[in-house]
């Protein structure tokens, strides 16, 4: 059985689905019980998604494709008859089991919603670890809101909730689900709250609470905007924050 450090070393390949069936299953089992590796895996998926989206791709020139085709054998050799014996039967059964196992792993891959949840949590954790909560540190909504001008193709609603006990402390640019988003940072006592906002074509949806890796998340959609908030606050406190944001934005 692999130890913690060996699993960490395999996470990039696991995120890119490059591991064999046995190794992938062992990593998956480890992830079910290791919070540190869950967070690292979420961060690896973000890196992988950005690389796949932003890396430049080039089409091979036509003459190269022609040279490759010309170098290939023109007449494929006839396949030799395959005499079924116990050895071949065992190999076929092993291959079938491996295929079934691979299909099972594929069907257990996280959905787009699960991957986005992982990204939101990873972004929140990363902002705490590197002490980079804000690109613009201010408790004034009239300073934070115009800071996003020219940096995003939309204007995020920025509300002041200091009188209700959730002071605004700044904002920053972030990247979730393959798009740039606005991140607004609030605080409740010593608990930072990340509120992510971006345009959405989805219909309005009521807040939905969930728990992931020890953090509470609430997501909802309103008036062409998608909202996600995450914190280590108690669920009731975070839902209270969400209610205040929603009522203020609707005014």
C-alpha positions in Angstrom: 0.0 0.0 0.0 1.3 3.5 -0.9 2.1 6.0 1.8 0.9 9.6 2.0 4.0 11.0 0.1 3.7 8.5 -2.7 0.0 9.4 -3.2 0.9 13.1 -3.3 3.4 12.5 -6.0 0.8 10.7 -8.1 -2.0 13.3 -7.8 -1.0 15.3 -10.9 -1.2 12.1 -13.1 -4.4 11.1 -11.3 -5.9 14.5 -12.1 -5.0 14.1 -15.8 -6.4 10.5 -15.7 -3.0 9.0 -16.7 -2.7 6.3 -14.0 -3.3 2.7 -14.5 -6.4 1.0 -13.0 -4.6 -0.3 -9.8 -2.8 2.9 -9.0 -5.9 5.1 -9.7 -8.0 2.9 -7.4 -5.4 3.2 -4.6 -5.3 7.0 -5.0 -9.1 7.2 -5.0 -9.3 5.2 -1.7 -6.7 7.4 -0.1 -8.5 10.6 -1.2 -11.7 9.3 0.6 -10.0 9.7 4.0 -7.2 12.3 3.6 -8.3 15.9 3.7 -4.9 17.3 2.8 -4.8 15.2 -0.4 -8.3 16.2 -1.2 -7.3 19.9 -1.1 -4.2 19.2 -3.1 -6.2 17.2 -5.7 -8.7 20.1 -6.1 -5.7 22.5 -6.7 -4.2 20.0 -9.2 -7.5 19.9 -11.2 -7.5 23.7 -11.4 -4.0 23.7 -12.8 -4.8 20.9 -15.2 -8.0 22.7 -16.4 -6.1 26.0 -17.0 -3.3 24.2 -18.9 -5.8 22.4 -21.2 -7.7 25.6 -21.8 -4.9 28.1 -22.2 -2.1 26.0 -23.8 -1.5 26.8 -27.5 -2.2 24.1 -30.0 -0.8 23.9 -33.6 -2.0 21.9 -36.6 0.6 19.7 -38.3 1.4 20.9 -41.9 -0.1 19.0 -44.7 3.3 17.8 -46.0 4.1 16.2 -42.6 0.9 14.2 -42.7 1.6 13.1 -46.2 5.1 11.9 -45.2 3.7 9.9 -42.3 1.1 8.2 -44.4 3.7 7.4 -47.0 5.9 5.8 -44.4 3.2 3.5 -43.1 2.9 -0.1 -44.5 0.6 -0.3 -47.5 -0.6 -3.8 -47.0 -1.4 -4.9 -43.5 -0.2 -8.4 -42.8 -2.8 -11.1 -42.4 -3.6 -11.9 -38.9 -2.6 -15.3 -37.8 -5.5 -17.6 -36.6 -5.9 -17.4 -32.8 -6.2 -20.8 -31.2 -8.3 -20.5 -28.1 -6.7 -22.2 -25.1 -6.8 -21.7 -21.4 -4.0 -19.2 -21.5 -5.8 -17.1 -24.1 -9.1 -17.5 -22.2 -7.5 -16.3 -19.0 -5.9 -13.3 -20.8 -9.3 -12.4 -22.3 -11.0 -12.6 -19.0 -8.4 -10.4 -17.4 -8.7 -7.9 -20.2 -12.5 -7.9 -19.7 -12.2 -7.3 -16.0 -9.8 -4.5 -16.5 -12.1 -2.9 -19.0 -15.1 -3.2 -16.6 -13.0 -1.7 -13.8 -11.9 1.2 -16.1 -15.6 1.8 -17.0 -16.5 1.8 -13.4 -13.8 4.4 -12.6 -15.0 6.5 -15.5 -18.6 6.4 -14.3 -17.4 7.5 -10.8 -15.7 10.6 -12.1 -16.9 13.8 -10.5 -19.6 15.8 -12.3 -19.1 19.4 -13.6 -20.9 20.6 -10.5 -18.7 18.5 -8.2 -15.5 19.8 -10.0 -16.7 23.4 -9.6 -17.3 22.8 -5.9 -13.8 21.5 -5.6 -12.4 24.5 -7.4 -14.4 26.9 -5.1 -13.1 25.2 -2.0 -9.5 25.1 -3.3 -9.7 28.8 -4.2 -10.9 29.6 -0.7 -8.2 27.5 0.9 -5.5 28.9 -1.3 -6.4 32.4 -0.5 -6.0 31.6 3.2 -2.7 29.7 2.8 -0.9 32.3 0.7 -2.4 35.2 2.7 -3.9 36.6 -0.5 -7.5 37.3 0.3 -7.6 40.7 -1.5 -6.1 42.4 -4.5 -7.8 45.6 -3.3 -8.1 45.9 0.5 -10.9 48.2 1.5 -14.1 48.3 3.5 -15.6 50.8 1.2 -17.9 49.3 -1.5 -17.4 52.4 -3.6 -13.7 51.6 -3.7 -14.0 47.9 -4.3 -16.7 47.9 -7.0 -14.9 50.4 -9.4 -11.6 48.4 -8.9 -13.1 45.6 -11.1 -13.8 48.0 -14.0 -11.7 47.0 -17.0 -10.7 43.7 -15.3 -14.0 41.9 -15.9 -16.6 42.1 -18.6 -19.3 42.5 -16.0 -19.9 44.7 -13.0 -20.3 42.6 -9.8 -22.8 43.9 -7.1 -20.8 44.9 -4.1 -22.8 45.4 -0.9 -21.9 46.8 2.5 -22.9 44.5 5.4 -20.8 46.0 8.2 -23.9 47.2 10.1 -25.1 43.6 10.1 -21.8 42.2 11.4 -20.3 41.1 8.1 -17.8 43.9 7.1 -16.4 44.0 3.6 -12.6 43.8 3.7 -11.7 43.8 -0.1 -11.9 42.1 -3.4 -9.8 40.2 -5.9 -9.9 38.5 -9.3 -10.1 34.7 -9.4 -10.6 32.0 -11.9 -13.3 29.3 -11.6 -14.8 26.9 -14.1 -12.7 28.2 -16.9 -13.8 31.9 -16.5 -12.6 35.0 -14.6 -14.8 35.8 -11.6 -15.1 38.5 -8.9 -14.2 37.4 -5.4 -15.5 39.6 -2.6 -14.2 39.1 0.9 -16.2 39.6 4.0 -15.4 38.7 7.6 -17.4 37.5 10.6 -15.3 37.7 13.7 -12.1 35.9 12.7 -13.7 33.9 9.9 -13.1 35.1 6.3 -15.9 34.6 3.8 -15.3 34.4 0.0 -18.2 35.4 -2.2 -17.7 34.5 -5.8 -19.8 36.2 -8.5 -20.0 35.7 -12.3 -22.6 36.0 -15.1 -24.9 33.1 -15.7 -27.5 32.1 -18.2 -29.2 29.7 -15.8 -32.6 30.5 -14.4 -32.9 31.9 -10.9 -32.3 29.3 -8.2 -32.7 29.4 -4.4 -29.7 29.0 -2.2 -28.4 25.5 -1.7 -26.2 24.6 1.3 -23.6 21.9 1.2 -20.5 20.8 3.1 -17.1 19.9 1.5 -13.8 19.2 3.2 -15.0 20.8 6.5 -16.2 24.1 4.8 -19.8 25.2 4.2 -20.8 26.4 0.8 -24.0 28.1 -0.4 -24.7 28.7 -4.1 -27.6 30.4 -5.8 -28.5 32.2 -9.0 -30.3 35.6 -9.3 -30.9 38.0 -12.1 -28.3 36.7 -14.5 -25.6 36.2 -11.9 -24.2 33.1 -10.2 -23.2 33.4 -6.6 -21.0 31.0 -4.6 -19.9 31.7 -1.0 -17.7 29.5 1.2 -16.4 29.8 4.7 -15.6 27.8 7.9 -18.5 29.6 9.6 -21.3 27.6 11.1 -23.9 26.7 8.5 -26.5 28.9 10.2 -24.2 31.9 10.2 -23.3 31.5 6.5 -27.0 31.2 5.6 -27.6 34.4 7.5 -24.9 36.1 5.5 -26.5 34.8 2.2 -29.9 36.1 3.2 -28.4 39.6 3.8 -26.6 39.6 0.5 -29.7 38.5 -1.4 -32.0 41.1 0.3 -29.5 43.9 -0.3 -28.8 43.0 -4.0 -32.5 42.9 -4.7 -33.1 46.4 -3.5 
